[in-house]
Amino acid sequence: MSLFFSLVLLALVAVSMLLISLSLRLLNKMPDSGGTYQTMARFFLIAMRVAIGWHCLVEGMEKLNTPNWTSEAYLRESMGPASGVFRWIAGDRLIDRATVGQKDTFPPQLDQEWRDYFNAFAKYYELDADQLKRAQGILDQRKADTLAYLKSKSETITKIAPFPPDLKLEMTMKQRLDEHERLLQRVRAAEAKFPSSDKDVHAEWKAAKADLAKWRAEIKKSIDAQTAKLKRIDDGVKTQVSKNIDALQTKLKNAKDASEKSKLKQELDEEQGKLWEPLADVLTSDQKLKGPMPEPQSIPLGSWCVLEFSDFLVKWSLVVLGACLMLGLFSRATAFMTGMLLLSFFAAMPPLPGWPESPRLEGHYMLVNKTLIEVIALFALTFIPTGKWAGIDALLCAIFGKAPPKPPEPAPAA
């Protein structure tokens, strides 16, 4: 966590302690301010509210301090009865980036990412009209080449096999996506057997998940390689690749054997594939002095999907609700809303008996985990006026609240 966020947290703690002290002093002067709760009971209930608020606030600020944070992986790994909803929110960006659009058009998801990068590049280097035109030409060429790659170009892929050795095949991206779907359905078929206490069922599911993850990693590597061709290429790499191309072309001219020519031509194609014209080629020497453009850390608002809106709400809800709990502002309503938020986290991956345990867990749980305990505590705080004992709610009550009616004076003795 950055120094700024650490200072904000410390400042919030100091303000919370000040408000608690001030509100307690004011309430001590008001009759019946404690109600039926004893002093120590009130102290620990207030401490529980502040501690949960601190936990939520730190989690939220850590996510805000990580611009590329996303809940996609967590939601996509959701298990249990509500998993369909959470997986729908997450979507599958990787497969969307690799899937050709309708009528064989460039993948919309990848097109949006490249367009966002292109706009950030043009803004960072302040490209003029001529540079923008040249850069647009490079972008269009890269899209055309990538589309051809996604539609028809094959490459040697190690296909996952149930028994060694692994099988090496020439596969197009379409065939790789079909294999991804097959592996995904294998995982879903294994999940359909849950809940189960059979260790073989759990082992089958783990093996299917591992194979799917390995296949996805290879697809991601291929798509990232296409995206890299849009960006800066190191001058040293470009020089070395050019030398390799010249050497291979010389060997190809002198080769006489057909098999040798075929092998050299394949190597030449591979080397030429490493040499491309990235956007950085349109820059002047002065613009290049600015160095490589930092990778965009956030997605522009206009490109947001359901996942981005969900992540935004999660991050800011944790920060705002956590701060309100610490400060004792609208404490009952805040406790209820925070409880509902944490309950959604629990529903995404509940520790149900017979279901696989989340790999993120610190221990072993059945039905009840740390998140559910916090949820129960927050719902209990919904019915307890801790904010009126210590916090902004107490100050507001002390300043604007009506004084309790005085008890009637006893009637004079006859």
KAGIQUI-V850590 format. One record per residue. N is the residue number from 1. PSI is psi in whole degrees, -180 to 180 (999 if undefined). Layout:
N | PSI
N | PSI
//
This chain:
1 | 140
2 | 164
3 | -38
4 | -49
5 | -35
6 | -41
7 | -38
8 | -43
9 | -46
10 | -40
11 | -40
12 | -38
13 | -44
14 | -44
15 | -41
16 | -47
17 | -39
18 | -44
19 | -41
20 | -45
21 | -46
22 | -44
23 | -36
24 | -39
25 | -41
26 | -41
27 | -28
28 | -23
29 | -9
30 | 135
31 | 145
32 | 29
33 | -25
34 | -15
35 | -143
36 | 2
37 | 136
38 | 163
39 | -47
40 | -35
41 | -43
42 | -41
43 | -48
44 | -29
45 | -40
46 | -43
47 | -39
48 | -42
49 | -45
50 | -40
51 | -43
52 | -39
53 | -41
54 | -45
55 | -48
56 | -43
57 | -45
58 | -42
59 | -45
60 | -43
61 | -33
62 | -40
63 | -39
64 | -32
65 | -2
66 | 89
67 | -33
68 | 14
69 | 140
70 | 150
71 | 11
72 | -50
73 | -42
74 | -45
75 | -37
76 | -26
77 | 10
78 | 143
79 | 162
80 | -175
81 | -32
82 | 13
83 | -32
84 | -42
85 | -46
86 | -37
87 | -32
88 | -41
89 | -42
90 | -39
91 | -161
92 | 88
93 | -40
94 | -50
95 | -36
96 | -37
97 | -28
98 | -6
99 | 122
100 | 140
101 | -177
102 | 144
103 | 36
104 | 42
105 | 165
106 | 140
107 | 122
108 | -40
109 | -45
110 | -37
111 | -41
112 | -41
113 | -44
114 | -38
115 | -41
116 | -41
117 | -42
118 | -45
119 | -40
120 | -38
121 | -47
122 | -37
123 | -41
124 | -44
125 | 0
126 | 58
127 | 141
128 | -179
129 | -42
130 | -41
131 | -39
132 | -40
133 | -45
134 | -42
135 | -39
136 | -37
137 | -41
138 | -42
139 | -46
140 | -39
141 | -42
142 | -39
143 | -41
144 | -44
145 | -42
146 | -39
147 | -43
148 | -39
149 | -46
150 | -32
151 | -41
152 | -22
153 | 135
154 | 155
155 | 160
156 | 121
157 | 139
158 | 106
159 | 137
160 | 126
161 | 148
162 | -24
163 | 145
164 | 156
165 | 161
166 | 150
167 | 128
168 | 126
169 | 156
170 | 118
171 | 142
172 | 168
173 | -36
174 | -43
175 | -35
176 | -36
177 | -36
178 | -40
179 | -36
180 | -43
181 | -39
182 | -44
183 | -37
184 | -43
185 | -31
186 | -40
187 | -45
188 | -37
189 | -38
190 | -39
191 | -30
192 | -17
193 | -7
194 | 152
195 | 145
196 | 143
197 | 3
198 | 120
199 | -31
200 | -36
201 | -44
202 | -38
203 | -38
204 | -42
205 | -43
206 | -41
207 | -42
208 | -40
209 | -40
210 | -42
211 | -41
212 | -43
213 | -41
214 | -41
215 | -41
216 | -38
217 | -38
218 | -38
219 | -44
220 | -40
221 | -42
222 | -43
223 | -40
224 | -33
225 | -37
226 | -40
227 | -36
228 | -29
229 | -13
230 | -19
231 | -169
232 | 140
233 | 135
234 | 135
235 | -38
236 | -41
237 | -43
238 | -41
239 | -45
240 | -42
241 | -41
242 | -41
243 | -41
244 | -39
245 | -45
246 | -43
247 | -41
248 | -37
249 | -39
250 | -45
251 | -38
252 | -38
253 | -35
254 | -12
255 | 143
256 | -31
257 | 135
258 | -42
259 | -37
260 | -41
261 | -42
262 | -42
263 | -43
264 | -39
265 | -38
266 | -43
267 | -38
268 | -42
269 | -39
270 | -42
271 | -41
272 | -30
273 | -21
274 | -12
275 | 115
276 | 172
277 | 100
278 | 172
279 | -30
280 | -17
281 | -16
282 | -6
283 | 149
284 | 170
285 | -37
286 | -40
287 | -36
288 | -22
289 | -19
290 | -14
291 | 177
292 | 142
293 | 132
294 | 143
295 | 134
296 | 129
297 | -10
298 | 158
299 | 131
300 | 147
301 | -37
302 | -16
303 | 6
304 | 143
305 | -169
306 | -40
307 | -43
308 | -41
309 | -40
310 | -46
311 | -40
312 | -46
313 | -40
314 | -49
315 | -51
316 | -29
317 | -42
318 | -41
319 | -51
320 | -48
321 | -38
322 | -43
323 | -41
324 | -38
325 | -42
326 | -41
327 | -11
328 | 39
329 | 124
330 | 49
331 | -38
332 | -49
333 | -39
334 | -42
335 | -41
336 | -46
337 | -39
338 | -39
339 | -41
340 | -38
341 | -48
342 | -29
343 | -34
344 | -36
345 | -41
346 | -41
347 | -25
348 | -32
349 | 69
350 | 145
351 | 71
352 | 143
353 | 135
354 | -5
355 | 154
356 | 145
357 | 146
358 | 135
359 | -11
360 | -7
361 | 147
362 | -20
363 | -153
364 | 134
365 | 157
366 | 111
367 | -47
368 | 126
369 | -175
370 | -36
371 | -44
372 | -36
373 | -42
374 | -39
375 | -48
376 | -42
377 | -41
378 | -40
379 | -32
380 | -42
381 | -20
382 | -29
383 | 8
384 | 127
385 | 58
386 | -30
387 | -28
388 | -10
389 | -38
390 | 117
391 | -172
392 | -37
393 | -40
394 | -40
395 | -43
396 | -41
397 | -39
398 | -34
399 | -45
400 | -11
401 | 155
402 | 142
403 | 140
404 | 146
405 | 142
406 | 141
407 | 146
408 | 141
409 | 142
410 | 146
411 | 141
412 | 144
413 | 143
414 | 999
//
